[in-house]
């Protein structure tokens, strides 16, 4: 690998790079191309990558799950950028659920 620090901050750094691609030339940047194709296409890609991650988990093994998970996270970050959601909002939501029972948290949303 290179000198880049590999930790949870990679998602923050990647998100900033993704945001920087908004409005750039879609012929030179896959991220810019996704933005130019619109939210529907971005959301479709999130679904596609989620499905590929599921398939990998069921029949293709751990290495493929890692690869597909990376694709899924990337496309999810593109969607967040398009919608205008900063990752910190998601981290805050996750933190608020951290001490709660998963069943209790889910039940609280169904009321």
ABEGO torsion letter per residue (X at the ends): XBABBBBAAAAAAAAAAAAAABGBBAAABAAAAAAAAEAAAAAAAAAAAAAAAAAAAAAAEAAAAAAAAAAAAAAAAAAAAAAGBBAAAAAAAAAAAAABBAAAAAAAAAX
